[in-house]
Structures are given as C-alpha cells and as structure tokens.
Amino acid sequence: MTPRERVRAALAHAQPDFTPCDYSATPEIHQGLLRHFGIKSAVELGPAMGGSASTLEDCRVAERLGTDIRYVNPPYVGPGLPKFDDGSSVNIWGIRRRPMANEYGEYAEPVGAPYAAWKSPEEIESFPWPSPDWFDYASLPAICAIYPDSAIAVGGTNVQDFINGTAFGRGVEQVLLDIAAEDPVYLAIVERRHRFYMAFIERALQAAGGRIDIVYCGDDFGSQRGLLISPRTFDRLFAPKKKELFDLAHAHGAKISHHCCGSSRAIIPRFIECGMDALQTIQATAVGMNPYELKREFAGKLALHGAVDVQGWLQRVTPLEVAAEIDRLMDEVGAGGGYILGPSHNLQPDTPLENVLAVYRTVAKRRGKKID
C-alpha cells in the first residue's frame, strides 16, 4: 500500500498493510530532529492561522521518520501581520503571542486580550476580522503534487477552536463564564470563527480537486479529569457547527480528524453522531482515555489518532520500553484498522531524542525499513 492508501484504509476501519503513523512536535524537538537528519532549508507551505506554518523542512522530517500524512495549507497572501522586537507577532485573528520561557524551552503565550472589553455583539463589528480571501488556494494542487503517495491533510488544531482560539483574545476564565451564560458576545465571536473556517476549508477542498484526504480541526473539551463543559452544552453550542464542518469535508471525499485534549470520553458518542471520523490526541493518562479500552468500545465507529503518551511516559522510559509499547499499540489498537499511531500531543521538549527516534524506528522495523 502507499501511505495514502494505508491512511484511507485505517480511517475506513479496514486492515491496512501496516498501521499508519503521524508526527507532531514542539519546536525544540523539531530542531533536534532537523540537526539529527542534517536538514537545513525551509520553504513555507501554509499560513500561521493561530498555529504553526507548514514548511518543506517539516515534511522532510516527516519523510525521514517514515510517516504517512503531510499537512498543507494554502499560503497566506493577505495584509502584513505585525511582528515585534520581543519576538511576539500578531496572527490573522488579531491575537498577539510572545514566546515565553519555561523549564525546557518556550511557548507562545497571548499578550493582551483584544476581545476582553466587549459587552455587546455590536462592539465586535469594527474589529479587523480576517477574510478567507487572504489565501492562495490556487497553489494547493502544486503543493499536493509534491507528495503524490502521501495522505494529505488540510487545516490545523486552530480550525474552529471555539474555546482556545477565543480565549486567546478574551481570557480563559471569561470564555468559560461566557459558555456557561451563553454570552451573546462569545457566541458572535464563535460564529465569526465558524463562518471563516467553513469558507477557508471549502475553498481549499475545491481547489485541491479531491486530493485532500483529511480535514484537521480541533477544540479542547476536556481537562485531565473530565469535561470542561456539559454534554448538553456541547449539544447546544458546538455540535451543530461541528456537524456542518464534518458534512462539508465528507461532501468532498475527505475524512475528519478532530484534535481534543484531555478527557473527552463522556461525549465521544456525540462526536460520532456529528460524523467525526477520527479523534486526535488520545491523551492516555486522562480519565477514560486509555486507548486499548477506547478501541474495544468504539472499534468500527471512531478511529483513534495519537495515543503515544507524551505526558511523562515517553520522557522516562527506555528505548526498549518505547519499542514494546509501540508494537503493542500497532498490534492491539491497530488491529482491523481504525488507528493512526502518533504522539498524544506535540512531542515535548524534555523528551530524549533517542526515545522519539525509537517510536519511528519501531514502526519502520515493522515495515522492513530502517531509520538512522
């Protein structure tokens, strides 16, 4: 099978020749892999829509790791986005984020909250919201052609992202209060995000002419211990918009992989009702998210995408223990399809590079290949 055939089989709950695999990492791990593989050049393939841009170097790392999915987006051609001397920059949503140091690296945190003072939906009208016209959709066929045998995904965790994406501009506590109260300001911002991404994804799917296999989107509905919102709130505020995006992807022959951190176990049946094809992250240490249990319960109904625990486990085990767990995931969760192996979130900066390489060396060994 080609990588594309392998991914499509897994998402259709059919047994592929090998379990497909995926990759996502923090900049620190990514730079370590670039150095390990001797990769230097970078050409941007997509926009920074509140997340990371896709570059040829990203795809070259994925190629060297032997992964099956390539992430592409139409290049940004809109107005210049402000950058500042402190390393911060403003994304298309008017959110300024600055790299802030932590124990192991840095993370781009929001600076200011441009939506926080709004008290009525009318106040948002004068804000400079982004336009779907700011992207070069016509370039997508040529970008996809670079990867003729790979599965192609468009989008990112920022697509929809009604909670985090809005909280970056309004504040986390305020957004949680907004959701509880169904605040009209919050709902108006959510509607803005939804309509933008519906147009963005539709135009990308149309331009790619059937070459897009996965629409990648996201929202974090869970904490480590349970849901951030009630199932009824999900049904009222978010389910119709999720279903609308999922139906759009399906109409163009693409599948949905939806990122969701934390414990989302209680609303997985609702995800399935909305048409979600794959749940991405599978944070194994969160309540109810053991991938082996999820496989037994939802086999044939929802594919799992992720599940290699980066929340402490991958940091502390040996490469031999990594190999044993990766083999088990492929044998048990990958049985009968319905699984794309990958990290349970971005590979974290405190992870030994040898353990990162051990994940993909184990996959490569199963396929009769070798990673240096």
Secondary structure, 3 states (H helix, E strand, C coil): CCHHHHHHHHHCCCCCCCCCECCCECHHHHHHHHHHHCCCCCCECCCCCCCCCCEHHHHHHHHHHCCCEEEECCCECCCCCCECCCCCEECCCCCEEEEEECCCCEEEEECCCCCCCCCCHHHHCCCCCCCHHHECHHHHHHHHHCCCCCEEEEEEEEEECCCHHHHHHHCHHHHHHHHHHCCHHHHHHHHHHHHHHHHHHHHHHHHHCCCCCEEEEECCCECCCCECCCHHHHHHHHHHHHHHHHHHHHHCCCEEEEECCCCCHHHHHHHHHHCCCEEEECCCCCCCCCHHHHHHHHCCCCEEEEEECCCCHHHHCCHHHHHHHHHHHHHHHCCCCCEEEEECCCECCCCCHHHHHHHHHHHHHHCCCCCC
